[in-house]
Each structure stands twice: as structure tokens, then as C-alpha cells.
């Protein structure tokens, strides 16, 4: 049953995170696309905005996809964690913990889940289990 539980966690978190990447890169799912995200990044001091938005979007898209299928799970966790640490440092950290105040609660929860899964492994229903 642990393998099934890990599969559910990986798919929900990974697909959701990939969706966030497509919001940044392509404007899908109500996102602002690369130009809008790049403009926001510039406005908060993350420069050059478009290049950094591209890196963030790719990290989210690729990290989420790898996490969902359970391939190179530690790398996926690193990509996702890196993006969340930057989000905390640049946007959410100054607002305190709770997401209701635009704090870092959600970001920290994501970090805990992906790092925890990376430590225990992606589970039997993963490409990591098939390959390694």
C-alpha cells in the first residue's frame, strides 16, 4: 500500500507543479506566460525577468513531470525545492508563515513532501523502481 500512497502523492504534486510551470512558460491555466511572469520578476528585483521566469518555469515543469512519473526523484525534488526556496526568499518569506497572508506555508509544505519522498524513494510504481 505504501507504493500506492507514494504514487498518489507524486502524481498530484507533480502534475500540479508542472501546471505551475506551464502557467509561467505558456500562459496556460490562467497564467501570465513568459512575458507577464518575466515582468513580475523584474518588478520584484529578479533580473533579467524573462530569463529567470524561463528558468523557474522549466524547473517547475520538468521537476514536476519527473516527480509525477518517479524518474530521477532526487533531481526532481531538487528542482522543485530550489524554486520554492527562491519563492520564499523573494516573495513569501517576508509575509510570515500563513498562506492567508501570502506567507510561505504552501512553499514549505511542498518542500517537505518532495524532500521526504526523495529520502524514502519514489515507490514501487515509479520509473526509478524499474530502472534502478
C-alpha positions in Angstrom: 0.0 0.0 0.0 2.9 2.4 0.5 3.7 2.3 -3.2 0.1 3.3 -4.0 0.3 6.1 -1.4 3.5 7.4 -2.9 2.1 7.2 -6.4 -0.9 9.3 -5.4 1.4 11.9 -3.7 3.8 12.0 -6.7 1.1 12.4 -9.3 -1.0 15.1 -7.6 2.0 17.2 -6.5 4.0 16.6 -9.7 1.2 17.3 -12.2 0.2 20.4 -10.1 3.7 21.7 -10.1 4.1 21.0 -13.8 0.9 23.0 -14.3 2.5 26.0 -12.5 5.4 25.7 -14.9 3.1 25.9 -17.9 1.4 29.0 -16.4 4.8 30.7 -16.4 6.0 29.5 -19.7 2.9 29.4 -21.9 0.2 31.2 -20.0 -1.9 28.0 -19.6 -4.4 27.5 -16.8 -4.8 31.3 -16.2 -1.1 32.0 -16.1 0.6 35.1 -17.4 3.0 33.5 -19.8 6.7 34.2 -20.0 6.4 37.9 -20.7 3.9 38.5 -17.9 5.9 36.4 -15.4 9.1 38.0 -16.6 7.6 41.4 -16.0 6.6 40.4 -12.5 10.0 39.0 -11.8 11.6 42.3 -13.0 9.3 44.2 -10.7 10.4 42.4 -7.6 14.1 42.5 -8.5 14.6 39.1 -10.0 16.5 40.1 -13.1 16.7 39.5 -16.0 13.0 38.8 -15.6 12.3 36.8 -18.7 15.4 34.6 -18.4 14.6 33.9 -14.7 11.0 33.3 -15.4 12.1 30.8 -18.1 14.4 29.0 -15.6 11.6 28.9 -13.0 9.0 27.7 -15.4 11.3 25.0 -16.7 12.3 23.9 -13.2 8.6 23.6 -12.3 7.6 21.9 -15.5 10.5 19.4 -15.6 10.7 18.9 -11.9 7.0 18.3 -11.6 6.9 15.9 -14.6 9.9 13.9 -13.2 8.4 13.8 -9.8 5.0 12.6 -11.1 6.5 9.7 -13.0 9.0 8.9 -10.3 12.1 9.3 -12.5 15.3 10.7 -11.1 13.2 11.6 -8.0 16.1 13.3 -6.0 16.8 15.6 -9.0 13.0 16.3 -9.3 12.9 17.2 -5.6 16.0 19.4 -6.0 14.4 21.4 -8.9 11.1 21.8 -7.0 12.9 22.7 -3.7 15.1 25.2 -5.5 12.1 27.0 -7.0 10.3 27.1 -3.6 13.3 28.3 -1.7 13.6 31.2 -4.2 9.9 31.9 -3.9 10.2 32.1 -0.1 13.3 34.3 -0.2 11.9 36.7 -2.8 8.1 36.9 -2.2 6.6 34.9 0.6 9.2 34.9 3.5 8.6 38.5 4.5 4.9 37.8 4.9 5.2 35.3 7.7 4.1 31.7 7.7 0.4 31.5 6.8 -0.7 31.4 3.2 -3.7 33.6 4.1 -1.2 36.4 4.5 0.7 35.3 1.3 3.3 33.6 3.6 5.5 30.6 2.9 3.3 27.9 4.4 2.4 26.3 1.0 6.0 26.5 -0.2 7.4 24.8 2.9 4.8 22.1 2.7 5.8 21.4 -0.9 9.5 21.3 0.1 8.7 18.8 3.0 6.8 16.5 0.7 9.3 16.3 -2.2 12.3 16.0 0.1 10.5 13.4 2.2 9.7 11.4 -1.0 13.3 11.8 -2.2 14.6 10.3 1.1 12.2 7.3 1.2 12.2 6.7 -2.6 9.5 7.1 -5.2 8.0 3.7 -4.5 7.3 0.6 -6.5 5.1 2.3 -9.0 7.8 4.6 -10.4 10.3 4.6 -13.2 13.1 4.8 -10.6 12.0 1.4 -9.3 12.0 -0.1 -12.9 15.4 1.4 -13.8 17.4 1.4 -10.6 
